[in-house]
Amino acid sequence: MIGPAVGLLWAAWRGQRAQAAAIIAVVLMYGVAAVVEHVEPDLSGLTQQLAGLLPGAICLVWGAPLIAREFETGTFKLAWTQSLTRGRWLGAILAIAATGALAAAAVLATLLAWALPSTGGGPMAWPYYESHGLVPFARVLFALMLGVALGAMTGHTRIAMPLSVLLAGISQLAGRALRGRLGLSYWPTQWVETASYLVLTWVLTGIAYLAIRRRA
C-alpha cells in the first residue's frame, strides 16, 4: 500500500513530467553537440559555447512555471483542501524538481568532462570552470529556486519566465566578474561560489514559502 508521502511525491512527479522531458531534451542536445565535436574537429568549441545553458533552461521551463501555473489554473486549491499543509505540498514539488535538476547537472557534467577534458587555457576559464566541480550543481539549484520564487510571487508564468531567465543571466555574468576579483585558485573559488549559490537558494526557498503562505 502506498503511503501518503510516496503518493504525494508520485503526484508531484506526474505534474512535472513535461518539464523533465524538456530538460532531458536539452541534455540530449549537449550529447549530440559533444559527439559532433569529436567526430568533426573543425567544430571544436561547439560544446564550450553551450556550457552555461542548462541553468537558464531549468529556470525557464521548470522553475518559473512550477508554482505560477498552479496559481493560474487554481489546482493548488484542491491540494490544500486535502488535509495537506502548504509546506508539505511545496516540499514534495521541490523535492522532485531539485532531484531532476541535479540529475541533469550530473549527466551534463559527465558529458562535458568527456567533451572538455582539458582546462582550455586554465581552470578558471569560464567554459571549463562552469562545467566542472561543484558550481554546476549549486547553480542549477539556484536557477530552479529563482524561477520558483518569482513564479510564487507574481503568480503569472508570462512574467516569471522571462524575468527569471534575465536574472539568472545577470547572476551568471556577475559571478564571472566577481570570480576574477577574488584572486583565489580553482578549488577555493569553487567552494566560495558554491556556498554563495546555496545560501541564495535557501533564501529564495523561504521567499517562495512566504509567498505561498500569503496566497488565499
PyMOL commands that place a pseudoatom at each C-alpha (Angstrom):
pseudoatom trace, name=CA, resn=MET, resi=1, chain=A, elem=C, hetatm=0, pos=[0.000, 0.000, 0.000]
pseudoatom trace, name=CA, resn=ILE, resi=2, chain=A, elem=C, hetatm=0, pos=[1.364, 3.413, -0.958]
pseudoatom trace, name=CA, resn=GLY, resi=3, chain=A, elem=C, hetatm=0, pos=[1.931, 5.751, 1.975]
pseudoatom trace, name=CA, resn=PRO, resi=4, chain=A, elem=C, hetatm=0, pos=[0.848, 9.399, 1.982]
pseudoatom trace, name=CA, resn=ALA, resi=5, chain=A, elem=C, hetatm=0, pos=[4.403, 10.679, 1.438]
pseudoatom trace, name=CA, resn=VAL, resi=6, chain=A, elem=C, hetatm=0, pos=[5.024, 8.372, -1.522]
pseudoatom trace, name=CA, resn=GLY, resi=7, chain=A, elem=C, hetatm=0, pos=[1.643, 9.241, -3.001]
pseudoatom trace, name=CA, resn=LEU, resi=8, chain=A, elem=C, hetatm=0, pos=[2.387, 12.952, -2.659]
pseudoatom trace, name=CA, resn=LEU, resi=9, chain=A, elem=C, hetatm=0, pos=[5.748, 12.575, -4.387]
pseudoatom trace, name=CA, resn=TRP, resi=10, chain=A, elem=C, hetatm=0, pos=[4.155, 10.490, -7.138]
pseudoatom trace, name=CA, resn=ALA, resi=11, chain=A, elem=C, hetatm=0, pos=[1.548, 13.177, -7.734]
pseudoatom trace, name=CA, resn=ALA, resi=12, chain=A, elem=C, hetatm=0, pos=[4.289, 15.814, -7.828]
pseudoatom trace, name=CA, resn=TRP, resi=13, chain=A, elem=C, hetatm=0, pos=[6.220, 13.761, -10.378]
pseudoatom trace, name=CA, resn=ARG, resi=14, chain=A, elem=C, hetatm=0, pos=[3.180, 13.309, -12.588]
pseudoatom trace, name=CA, resn=GLY, resi=15, chain=A, elem=C, hetatm=0, pos=[2.708, 17.071, -12.637]
pseudoatom trace, name=CA, resn=GLN, resi=16, chain=A, elem=C, hetatm=0, pos=[6.310, 17.712, -13.692]
pseudoatom trace, name=CA, resn=ARG, resi=17, chain=A, elem=C, hetatm=0, pos=[6.826, 15.145, -16.431]
pseudoatom trace, name=CA, resn=ALA, resi=18, chain=A, elem=C, hetatm=0, pos=[6.627, 17.759, -19.186]
pseudoatom trace, name=CA, resn=GLN, resi=19, chain=A, elem=C, hetatm=0, pos=[9.328, 19.881, -17.545]
pseudoatom trace, name=CA, resn=ALA, resi=20, chain=A, elem=C, hetatm=0, pos=[11.516, 16.805, -17.055]
pseudoatom trace, name=CA, resn=ALA, resi=21, chain=A, elem=C, hetatm=0, pos=[11.102, 15.872, -20.725]
pseudoatom trace, name=CA, resn=ALA, resi=22, chain=A, elem=C, hetatm=0, pos=[12.147, 19.378, -21.800]
pseudoatom trace, name=CA, resn=ILE, resi=23, chain=A, elem=C, hetatm=0, pos=[15.311, 19.258, -19.684]
pseudoatom trace, name=CA, resn=ILE, resi=24, chain=A, elem=C, hetatm=0, pos=[16.122, 15.780, -20.987]
pseudoatom trace, name=CA, resn=ALA, resi=25, chain=A, elem=C, hetatm=0, pos=[15.894, 17.258, -24.489]
pseudoatom trace, name=CA, resn=VAL, resi=26, chain=A, elem=C, hetatm=0, pos=[18.382, 19.975, -23.502]
pseudoatom trace, name=CA, resn=VAL, resi=27, chain=A, elem=C, hetatm=0, pos=[20.818, 17.385, -22.121]
pseudoatom trace, name=CA, resn=LEU, resi=28, chain=A, elem=C, hetatm=0, pos=[20.444, 15.291, -25.277]
pseudoatom trace, name=CA, resn=MET, resi=29, chain=A, elem=C, hetatm=0, pos=[21.304, 18.393, -27.283]
pseudoatom trace, name=CA, resn=TYR, resi=30, chain=A, elem=C, hetatm=0, pos=[24.527, 18.645, -25.299]
pseudoatom trace, name=CA, resn=GLY, resi=31, chain=A, elem=C, hetatm=0, pos=[25.209, 14.985, -26.050]
pseudoatom trace, name=CA, resn=VAL, resi=32, chain=A, elem=C, hetatm=0, pos=[24.717, 15.485, -29.775]
pseudoatom trace, name=CA, resn=ALA, resi=33, chain=A, elem=C, hetatm=0, pos=[26.969, 18.569, -29.711]
pseudoatom trace, name=CA, resn=ALA, resi=34, chain=A, elem=C, hetatm=0, pos=[29.680, 16.637, -27.870]
pseudoatom trace, name=CA, resn=VAL, resi=35, chain=A, elem=C, hetatm=0, pos=[29.560, 13.760, -30.357]
pseudoatom trace, name=CA, resn=VAL, resi=36, chain=A, elem=C, hetatm=0, pos=[29.609, 16.125, -33.345]
pseudoatom trace, name=CA, resn=GLU, resi=37, chain=A, elem=C, hetatm=0, pos=[32.579, 17.960, -31.882]
pseudoatom trace, name=CA, resn=HIS, resi=38, chain=A, elem=C, hetatm=0, pos=[34.532, 14.723, -31.509]
pseudoatom trace, name=CA, resn=VAL, resi=39, chain=A, elem=C, hetatm=0, pos=[33.620, 13.497, -34.995]
pseudoatom trace, name=CA, resn=GLU, resi=40, chain=A, elem=C, hetatm=0, pos=[34.279, 16.860, -36.663]
pseudoatom trace, name=CA, resn=PRO, resi=41, chain=A, elem=C, hetatm=0, pos=[37.332, 18.526, -35.059]
pseudoatom trace, name=CA, resn=ASP, resi=42, chain=A, elem=C, hetatm=0, pos=[36.682, 21.649, -37.159]
pseudoatom trace, name=CA, resn=LEU, resi=43, chain=A, elem=C, hetatm=0, pos=[33.630, 22.259, -34.974]
pseudoatom trace, name=CA, resn=SER, resi=44, chain=A, elem=C, hetatm=0, pos=[35.631, 22.317, -31.747]
pseudoatom trace, name=CA, resn=GLY, resi=45, chain=A, elem=C, hetatm=0, pos=[34.202, 24.838, -29.317]
pseudoatom trace, name=CA, resn=LEU, resi=46, chain=A, elem=C, hetatm=0, pos=[30.578, 23.933, -30.016]
pseudoatom trace, name=CA, resn=THR, resi=47, chain=A, elem=C, hetatm=0, pos=[30.065, 22.263, -26.642]
pseudoatom trace, name=CA, resn=GLN, resi=48, chain=A, elem=C, hetatm=0, pos=[32.041, 25.013, -24.944]
pseudoatom trace, name=CA, resn=GLN, resi=49, chain=A, elem=C, hetatm=0, pos=[29.603, 27.656, -26.139]
pseudoatom trace, name=CA, resn=LEU, resi=50, chain=A, elem=C, hetatm=0, pos=[26.708, 25.684, -24.631]
pseudoatom trace, name=CA, resn=ALA, resi=51, chain=A, elem=C, hetatm=0, pos=[28.379, 25.261, -21.239]
pseudoatom trace, name=CA, resn=GLY, resi=52, chain=A, elem=C, hetatm=0, pos=[26.166, 27.766, -19.420]
pseudoatom trace, name=CA, resn=LEU, resi=53, chain=A, elem=C, hetatm=0, pos=[22.818, 26.890, -20.981]
pseudoatom trace, name=CA, resn=LEU, resi=54, chain=A, elem=C, hetatm=0, pos=[21.401, 24.351, -18.512]
pseudoatom trace, name=CA, resn=PRO, resi=55, chain=A, elem=C, hetatm=0, pos=[20.720, 26.682, -15.530]
pseudoatom trace, name=CA, resn=GLY, resi=56, chain=A, elem=C, hetatm=0, pos=[18.813, 29.081, -17.764]
pseudoatom trace, name=CA, resn=ALA, resi=57, chain=A, elem=C, hetatm=0, pos=[16.783, 26.235, -19.233]
pseudoatom trace, name=CA, resn=ILE, resi=58, chain=A, elem=C, hetatm=0, pos=[15.915, 24.876, -15.784]
pseudoatom trace, name=CA, resn=CYS, resi=59, chain=A, elem=C, hetatm=0, pos=[14.961, 28.346, -14.600]
pseudoatom trace, name=CA, resn=LEU, resi=60, chain=A, elem=C, hetatm=0, pos=[12.764, 28.945, -17.647]
pseudoatom trace, name=CA, resn=VAL, resi=61, chain=A, elem=C, hetatm=0, pos=[10.954, 25.655, -18.236]
pseudoatom trace, name=CA, resn=TRP, resi=62, chain=A, elem=C, hetatm=0, pos=[10.977, 24.078, -14.772]
pseudoatom trace, name=CA, resn=GLY, resi=63, chain=A, elem=C, hetatm=0, pos=[11.312, 26.679, -12.049]
pseudoatom trace, name=CA, resn=ALA, resi=64, chain=A, elem=C, hetatm=0, pos=[9.209, 29.611, -13.257]
pseudoatom trace, name=CA, resn=PRO, resi=65, chain=A, elem=C, hetatm=0, pos=[6.047, 27.649, -14.201]
pseudoatom trace, name=CA, resn=LEU, resi=66, chain=A, elem=C, hetatm=0, pos=[6.233, 25.266, -11.244]
pseudoatom trace, name=CA, resn=ILE, resi=67, chain=A, elem=C, hetatm=0, pos=[4.152, 27.319, -8.804]
pseudoatom trace, name=CA, resn=ALA, resi=68, chain=A, elem=C, hetatm=0, pos=[2.889, 30.074, -11.112]
pseudoatom trace, name=CA, resn=ARG, resi=69, chain=A, elem=C, hetatm=0, pos=[0.962, 27.605, -13.265]
pseudoatom trace, name=CA, resn=GLU, resi=70, chain=A, elem=C, hetatm=0, pos=[-0.645, 26.087, -10.166]
pseudoatom trace, name=CA, resn=PHE, resi=71, chain=A, elem=C, hetatm=0, pos=[-1.865, 29.551, -9.214]
pseudoatom trace, name=CA, resn=GLU, resi=72, chain=A, elem=C, hetatm=0, pos=[-3.067, 30.351, -12.720]
pseudoatom trace, name=CA, resn=THR, resi=73, chain=A, elem=C, hetatm=0, pos=[-5.071, 27.144, -13.080]
pseudoatom trace, name=CA, resn=GLY, resi=74, chain=A, elem=C, hetatm=0, pos=[-6.259, 27.033, -9.467]
pseudoatom trace, name=CA, resn=THR, resi=75, chain=A, elem=C, hetatm=0, pos=[-5.154, 23.405, -8.989]
pseudoatom trace, name=CA, resn=PHE, resi=76, chain=A, elem=C, hetatm=0, pos=[-3.340, 24.349, -5.792]
pseudoatom trace, name=CA, resn=LYS, resi=77, chain=A, elem=C, hetatm=0, pos=[-6.707, 24.785, -4.059]
pseudoatom trace, name=CA, resn=LEU, resi=78, chain=A, elem=C, hetatm=0, pos=[-7.533, 21.104, -4.461]
pseudoatom trace, name=CA, resn=ALA, resi=79, chain=A, elem=C, hetatm=0, pos=[-4.238, 20.068, -2.864]
pseudoatom trace, name=CA, resn=TRP, resi=80, chain=A, elem=C, hetatm=0, pos=[-4.701, 22.445, 0.049]
pseudoatom trace, name=CA, resn=THR, resi=81, chain=A, elem=C, hetatm=0, pos=[-8.180, 21.106, 0.822]
pseudoatom trace, name=CA, resn=GLN, resi=82, chain=A, elem=C, hetatm=0, pos=[-6.940, 17.509, 1.149]
pseudoatom trace, name=CA, resn=SER, resi=83, chain=A, elem=C, hetatm=0, pos=[-5.596, 17.915, 4.709]
pseudoatom trace, name=CA, resn=LEU, resi=84, chain=A, elem=C, hetatm=0, pos=[-2.267, 18.821, 3.155]
pseudoatom trace, name=CA, resn=THR, resi=85, chain=A, elem=C, hetatm=0, pos=[-0.223, 21.680, 4.557]
pseudoatom trace, name=CA, resn=ARG, resi=86, chain=A, elem=C, hetatm=0, pos=[1.264, 24.210, 2.182]
pseudoatom trace, name=CA, resn=GLY, resi=87, chain=A, elem=C, hetatm=0, pos=[4.728, 23.371, 3.464]
pseudoatom trace, name=CA, resn=ARG, resi=88, chain=A, elem=C, hetatm=0, pos=[4.364, 19.665, 2.656]
pseudoatom trace, name=CA, resn=TRP, resi=89, chain=A, elem=C, hetatm=0, pos=[2.877, 20.483, -0.735]
pseudoatom trace, name=CA, resn=LEU, resi=90, chain=A, elem=C, hetatm=0, pos=[5.780, 22.797, -1.575]
pseudoatom trace, name=CA, resn=GLY, resi=91, chain=A, elem=C, hetatm=0, pos=[8.319, 20.327, -0.177]
pseudoatom trace, name=CA, resn=ALA, resi=92, chain=A, elem=C, hetatm=0, pos=[7.079, 17.496, -2.395]
pseudoatom trace, name=CA, resn=ILE, resi=93, chain=A, elem=C, hetatm=0, pos=[7.067, 19.657, -5.515]
pseudoatom trace, name=CA, resn=LEU, resi=94, chain=A, elem=C, hetatm=0, pos=[10.545, 20.996, -4.821]
pseudoatom trace, name=CA, resn=ALA, resi=95, chain=A, elem=C, hetatm=0, pos=[11.946, 17.546, -3.974]
pseudoatom trace, name=CA, resn=ILE, resi=96, chain=A, elem=C, hetatm=0, pos=[11.022, 16.239, -7.414]
pseudoatom trace, name=CA, resn=ALA, resi=97, chain=A, elem=C, hetatm=0, pos=[12.211, 19.363, -9.221]
pseudoatom trace, name=CA, resn=ALA, resi=98, chain=A, elem=C, hetatm=0, pos=[15.520, 19.524, -7.339]
pseudoatom trace, name=CA, resn=THR, resi=99, chain=A, elem=C, hetatm=0, pos=[16.202, 15.838, -7.932]
pseudoatom trace, name=CA, resn=GLY, resi=100, chain=A, elem=C, hetatm=0, pos=[15.572, 16.281, -11.630]
pseudoatom trace, name=CA, resn=ALA, resi=101, chain=A, elem=C, hetatm=0, pos=[17.757, 19.378, -11.838]
pseudoatom trace, name=CA, resn=LEU, resi=102, chain=A, elem=C, hetatm=0, pos=[20.652, 17.692, -10.029]
pseudoatom trace, name=CA, resn=ALA, resi=103, chain=A, elem=C, hetatm=0, pos=[20.331, 14.560, -12.160]
pseudoatom trace, name=CA, resn=ALA, resi=104, chain=A, elem=C, hetatm=0, pos=[20.500, 16.698, -15.313]
pseudoatom trace, name=CA, resn=ALA, resi=105, chain=A, elem=C, hetatm=0, pos=[23.553, 18.506, -13.948]
pseudoatom trace, name=CA, resn=ALA, resi=106, chain=A, elem=C, hetatm=0, pos=[25.248, 15.179, -13.167]
pseudoatom trace, name=CA, resn=VAL, resi=107, chain=A, elem=C, hetatm=0, pos=[24.658, 13.807, -16.667]
pseudoatom trace, name=CA, resn=LEU, resi=108, chain=A, elem=C, hetatm=0, pos=[25.791, 17.063, -18.199]
pseudoatom trace, name=CA, resn=ALA, resi=109, chain=A, elem=C, hetatm=0, pos=[28.938, 17.140, -16.049]
pseudoatom trace, name=CA, resn=THR, resi=110, chain=A, elem=C, hetatm=0, pos=[29.803, 13.664, -17.334]
pseudoatom trace, name=CA, resn=LEU, resi=111, chain=A, elem=C, hetatm=0, pos=[29.260, 14.738, -20.950]
pseudoatom trace, name=CA, resn=LEU, resi=112, chain=A, elem=C, hetatm=0, pos=[31.325, 17.892, -20.555]
pseudoatom trace, name=CA, resn=ALA, resi=113, chain=A, elem=C, hetatm=0, pos=[34.122, 16.050, -18.761]
pseudoatom trace, name=CA, resn=TRP, resi=114, chain=A, elem=C, hetatm=0, pos=[34.379, 13.988, -21.934]
pseudoatom trace, name=CA, resn=ALA, resi=115, chain=A, elem=C, hetatm=0, pos=[33.935, 16.906, -24.319]
pseudoatom trace, name=CA, resn=LEU, resi=116, chain=A, elem=C, hetatm=0, pos=[36.105, 19.377, -22.367]
pseudoatom trace, name=CA, resn=PRO, resi=117, chain=A, elem=C, hetatm=0, pos=[38.747, 17.171, -20.707]
pseudoatom trace, name=CA, resn=SER, resi=118, chain=A, elem=C, hetatm=0, pos=[41.417, 19.892, -20.630]
pseudoatom trace, name=CA, resn=THR, resi=119, chain=A, elem=C, hetatm=0, pos=[41.325, 23.258, -18.933]
pseudoatom trace, name=CA, resn=GLY, resi=120, chain=A, elem=C, hetatm=0, pos=[41.496, 25.058, -22.294]
pseudoatom trace, name=CA, resn=GLY, resi=121, chain=A, elem=C, hetatm=0, pos=[43.677, 27.929, -21.194]
pseudoatom trace, name=CA, resn=GLY, resi=122, chain=A, elem=C, hetatm=0, pos=[43.355, 27.438, -17.447]
pseudoatom trace, name=CA, resn=PRO, resi=123, chain=A, elem=C, hetatm=0, pos=[40.925, 26.007, -14.883]
pseudoatom trace, name=CA, resn=MET, resi=124, chain=A, elem=C, hetatm=0, pos=[39.434, 29.456, -14.274]
pseudoatom trace, name=CA, resn=ALA, resi=125, chain=A, elem=C, hetatm=0, pos=[38.388, 29.903, -17.924]
pseudoatom trace, name=CA, resn=TRP, resi=126, chain=A, elem=C, hetatm=0, pos=[34.592, 30.060, -17.722]
pseudoatom trace, name=CA, resn=PRO, resi=127, chain=A, elem=C, hetatm=0, pos=[33.658, 27.154, -20.052]
pseudoatom trace, name=CA, resn=TYR, resi=128, chain=A, elem=C, hetatm=0, pos=[35.781, 24.753, -18.011]
pseudoatom trace, name=CA, resn=TYR, resi=129, chain=A, elem=C, hetatm=0, pos=[35.118, 26.303, -14.600]
pseudoatom trace, name=CA, resn=GLU, resi=130, chain=A, elem=C, hetatm=0, pos=[31.326, 26.426, -15.001]
pseudoatom trace, name=CA, resn=SER, resi=131, chain=A, elem=C, hetatm=0, pos=[31.082, 22.840, -16.237]
pseudoatom trace, name=CA, resn=HIS, resi=132, chain=A, elem=C, hetatm=0, pos=[33.350, 21.107, -13.695]
pseudoatom trace, name=CA, resn=GLY, resi=133, chain=A, elem=C, hetatm=0, pos=[33.486, 20.840, -9.921]
pseudoatom trace, name=CA, resn=LEU, resi=134, chain=A, elem=C, hetatm=0, pos=[30.668, 21.761, -7.544]
pseudoatom trace, name=CA, resn=VAL, resi=135, chain=A, elem=C, hetatm=0, pos=[29.470, 25.025, -9.033]
pseudoatom trace, name=CA, resn=PRO, resi=136, chain=A, elem=C, hetatm=0, pos=[27.286, 23.491, -11.799]
pseudoatom trace, name=CA, resn=PHE, resi=137, chain=A, elem=C, hetatm=0, pos=[25.199, 21.633, -9.199]
pseudoatom trace, name=CA, resn=ALA, resi=138, chain=A, elem=C, hetatm=0, pos=[24.744, 24.672, -6.962]
pseudoatom trace, name=CA, resn=ARG, resi=139, chain=A, elem=C, hetatm=0, pos=[23.892, 26.830, -9.968]
pseudoatom trace, name=CA, resn=VAL, resi=140, chain=A, elem=C, hetatm=0, pos=[21.053, 24.610, -11.177]
pseudoatom trace, name=CA, resn=LEU, resi=141, chain=A, elem=C, hetatm=0, pos=[19.501, 24.611, -7.686]
pseudoatom trace, name=CA, resn=PHE, resi=142, chain=A, elem=C, hetatm=0, pos=[19.787, 28.399, -7.544]
pseudoatom trace, name=CA, resn=ALA, resi=143, chain=A, elem=C, hetatm=0, pos=[18.281, 28.765, -11.029]
pseudoatom trace, name=CA, resn=LEU, resi=144, chain=A, elem=C, hetatm=0, pos=[15.428, 26.418, -10.144]
pseudoatom trace, name=CA, resn=MET, resi=145, chain=A, elem=C, hetatm=0, pos=[14.538, 28.304, -6.974]
pseudoatom trace, name=CA, resn=LEU, resi=146, chain=A, elem=C, hetatm=0, pos=[14.913, 31.684, -8.667]
pseudoatom trace, name=CA, resn=GLY, resi=147, chain=A, elem=C, hetatm=0, pos=[12.199, 30.654, -11.090]
pseudoatom trace, name=CA, resn=VAL, resi=148, chain=A, elem=C, hetatm=0, pos=[10.048, 29.116, -8.348]
pseudoatom trace, name=CA, resn=ALA, resi=149, chain=A, elem=C, hetatm=0, pos=[10.275, 32.207, -6.138]
pseudoatom trace, name=CA, resn=LEU, resi=150, chain=A, elem=C, hetatm=0, pos=[9.425, 34.587, -8.968]
pseudoatom trace, name=CA, resn=GLY, resi=151, chain=A, elem=C, hetatm=0, pos=[6.534, 32.359, -10.025]
pseudoatom trace, name=CA, resn=ALA, resi=152, chain=A, elem=C, hetatm=0, pos=[5.207, 32.219, -6.475]
pseudoatom trace, name=CA, resn=MET, resi=153, chain=A, elem=C, hetatm=0, pos=[5.474, 35.977, -6.017]
pseudoatom trace, name=CA, resn=THR, resi=154, chain=A, elem=C, hetatm=0, pos=[3.984, 37.028, -9.364]
pseudoatom trace, name=CA, resn=GLY, resi=155, chain=A, elem=C, hetatm=0, pos=[1.552, 34.155, -9.890]
pseudoatom trace, name=CA, resn=HIS, resi=156, chain=A, elem=C, hetatm=0, pos=[1.980, 34.513, -13.655]
pseudoatom trace, name=CA, resn=THR, resi=157, chain=A, elem=C, hetatm=0, pos=[4.183, 32.363, -15.882]
pseudoatom trace, name=CA, resn=ARG, resi=158, chain=A, elem=C, hetatm=0, pos=[4.411, 35.070, -18.558]
pseudoatom trace, name=CA, resn=ILE, resi=159, chain=A, elem=C, hetatm=0, pos=[6.022, 37.391, -16.038]
pseudoatom trace, name=CA, resn=ALA, resi=160, chain=A, elem=C, hetatm=0, pos=[8.101, 34.870, -14.113]
pseudoatom trace, name=CA, resn=MET, resi=161, chain=A, elem=C, hetatm=0, pos=[9.642, 33.071, -17.099]
pseudoatom trace, name=CA, resn=PRO, resi=162, chain=A, elem=C, hetatm=0, pos=[11.390, 35.978, -18.876]
pseudoatom trace, name=CA, resn=LEU, resi=163, chain=A, elem=C, hetatm=0, pos=[12.230, 37.728, -15.615]
pseudoatom trace, name=CA, resn=SER, resi=164, chain=A, elem=C, hetatm=0, pos=[13.817, 34.606, -14.141]
pseudoatom trace, name=CA, resn=VAL, resi=165, chain=A, elem=C, hetatm=0, pos=[15.951, 33.999, -17.237]
pseudoatom trace, name=CA, resn=LEU, resi=166, chain=A, elem=C, hetatm=0, pos=[17.078, 37.632, -17.213]
pseudoatom trace, name=CA, resn=LEU, resi=167, chain=A, elem=C, hetatm=0, pos=[18.082, 37.498, -13.545]
pseudoatom trace, name=CA, resn=ALA, resi=168, chain=A, elem=C, hetatm=0, pos=[19.753, 34.095, -13.980]
pseudoatom trace, name=CA, resn=GLY, resi=169, chain=A, elem=C, hetatm=0, pos=[21.826, 35.526, -16.818]
pseudoatom trace, name=CA, resn=ILE, resi=170, chain=A, elem=C, hetatm=0, pos=[22.762, 38.592, -14.799]
pseudoatom trace, name=CA, resn=SER, resi=171, chain=A, elem=C, hetatm=0, pos=[23.806, 36.429, -11.848]
pseudoatom trace, name=CA, resn=GLN, resi=172, chain=A, elem=C, hetatm=0, pos=[25.949, 34.297, -14.145]
pseudoatom trace, name=CA, resn=LEU, resi=173, chain=A, elem=C, hetatm=0, pos=[27.725, 37.349, -15.560]
pseudoatom trace, name=CA, resn=ALA, resi=174, chain=A, elem=C, hetatm=0, pos=[28.124, 38.799, -12.072]
pseudoatom trace, name=CA, resn=GLY, resi=175, chain=A, elem=C, hetatm=0, pos=[29.680, 35.533, -10.906]
pseudoatom trace, name=CA, resn=ARG, resi=176, chain=A, elem=C, hetatm=0, pos=[32.218, 35.671, -13.711]
pseudoatom trace, name=CA, resn=ALA, resi=177, chain=A, elem=C, hetatm=0, pos=[33.089, 39.282, -12.889]
pseudoatom trace, name=CA, resn=LEU, resi=178, chain=A, elem=C, hetatm=0, pos=[33.473, 38.642, -9.147]
pseudoatom trace, name=CA, resn=ARG, resi=179, chain=A, elem=C, hetatm=0, pos=[35.420, 35.435, -9.726]
pseudoatom trace, name=CA, resn=GLY, resi=180, chain=A, elem=C, hetatm=0, pos=[38.369, 37.340, -11.107]
pseudoatom trace, name=CA, resn=ARG, resi=181, chain=A, elem=C, hetatm=0, pos=[38.351, 39.782, -8.210]
pseudoatom trace, name=CA, resn=LEU, resi=182, chain=A, elem=C, hetatm=0, pos=[38.599, 37.087, -5.544]
pseudoatom trace, name=CA, resn=GLY, resi=183, chain=A, elem=C, hetatm=0, pos=[42.144, 36.231, -6.531]
pseudoatom trace, name=CA, resn=LEU, resi=184, chain=A, elem=C, hetatm=0, pos=[41.737, 32.653, -5.338]
pseudoatom trace, name=CA, resn=SER, resi=185, chain=A, elem=C, hetatm=0, pos=[42.754, 29.427, -7.000]
pseudoatom trace, name=CA, resn=TYR, resi=186, chain=A, elem=C, hetatm=0, pos=[40.293, 26.997, -8.586]
pseudoatom trace, name=CA, resn=TRP, resi=187, chain=A, elem=C, hetatm=0, pos=[39.009, 24.971, -5.636]
pseudoatom trace, name=CA, resn=PRO, resi=188, chain=A, elem=C, hetatm=0, pos=[38.755, 27.804, -3.061]
pseudoatom trace, name=CA, resn=THR, resi=189, chain=A, elem=C, hetatm=0, pos=[36.782, 29.786, -5.637]
pseudoatom trace, name=CA, resn=GLN, resi=190, chain=A, elem=C, hetatm=0, pos=[34.561, 26.775, -6.297]
pseudoatom trace, name=CA, resn=TRP, resi=191, chain=A, elem=C, hetatm=0, pos=[33.785, 26.410, -2.590]
pseudoatom trace, name=CA, resn=VAL, resi=192, chain=A, elem=C, hetatm=0, pos=[33.047, 30.122, -2.108]
pseudoatom trace, name=CA, resn=GLU, resi=193, chain=A, elem=C, hetatm=0, pos=[30.807, 30.322, -5.178]
pseudoatom trace, name=CA, resn=THR, resi=194, chain=A, elem=C, hetatm=0, pos=[29.026, 27.076, -4.347]
pseudoatom trace, name=CA, resn=ALA, resi=195, chain=A, elem=C, hetatm=0, pos=[28.307, 28.261, -0.812]
pseudoatom trace, name=CA, resn=SER, resi=196, chain=A, elem=C, hetatm=0, pos=[27.007, 31.582, -2.145]
pseudoatom trace, name=CA, resn=TYR, resi=197, chain=A, elem=C, hetatm=0, pos=[24.627, 29.873, -4.555]
pseudoatom trace, name=CA, resn=LEU, resi=198, chain=A, elem=C, hetatm=0, pos=[23.358, 27.535, -1.836]
pseudoatom trace, name=CA, resn=VAL, resi=199, chain=A, elem=C, hetatm=0, pos=[22.708, 30.403, 0.578]
pseudoatom trace, name=CA, resn=LEU, resi=200, chain=A, elem=C, hetatm=0, pos=[20.783, 32.254, -2.128]
pseudoatom trace, name=CA, resn=THR, resi=201, chain=A, elem=C, hetatm=0, pos=[18.866, 29.055, -2.871]
pseudoatom trace, name=CA, resn=TRP, resi=202, chain=A, elem=C, hetatm=0, pos=[17.714, 28.785, 0.752]
pseudoatom trace, name=CA, resn=VAL, resi=203, chain=A, elem=C, hetatm=0, pos=[16.733, 32.460, 0.772]
pseudoatom trace, name=CA, resn=LEU, resi=204, chain=A, elem=C, hetatm=0, pos=[14.681, 32.004, -2.392]
pseudoatom trace, name=CA, resn=THR, resi=205, chain=A, elem=C, hetatm=0, pos=[13.043, 28.910, -0.913]
pseudoatom trace, name=CA, resn=GLY, resi=206, chain=A, elem=C, hetatm=0, pos=[11.962, 30.962, 2.072]
pseudoatom trace, name=CA, resn=ILE, resi=207, chain=A, elem=C, hetatm=0, pos=[10.632, 33.696, -0.199]
pseudoatom trace, name=CA, resn=ALA, resi=208, chain=A, elem=C, hetatm=0, pos=[8.629, 31.148, -2.186]
pseudoatom trace, name=CA, resn=TYR, resi=209, chain=A, elem=C, hetatm=0, pos=[7.183, 29.655, 1.004]
pseudoatom trace, name=CA, resn=LEU, resi=210, chain=A, elem=C, hetatm=0, pos=[6.146, 33.056, 2.344]
pseudoatom trace, name=CA, resn=ALA, resi=211, chain=A, elem=C, hetatm=0, pos=[4.520, 33.929, -0.979]
pseudoatom trace, name=CA, resn=ILE, resi=212, chain=A, elem=C, hetatm=0, pos=[2.538, 30.685, -0.847]
pseudoatom trace, name=CA, resn=ARG, resi=213, chain=A, elem=C, hetatm=0, pos=[1.532, 31.312, 2.769]
pseudoatom trace, name=CA, resn=ARG, resi=214, chain=A, elem=C, hetatm=0, pos=[0.039, 34.648, 1.729]
pseudoatom trace, name=CA, resn=ARG, resi=215, chain=A, elem=C, hetatm=0, pos=[-1.940, 33.108, -1.107]
pseudoatom trace, name=CA, resn=ALA, resi=216, chain=A, elem=C, hetatm=0, pos=[-5.618, 32.782, -0.217]
for i in range(1, 216): cmd.bond("trace and resi %d" % i, "trace and resi %d" % (i + 1))
show_as sticks, trace
zoom trace
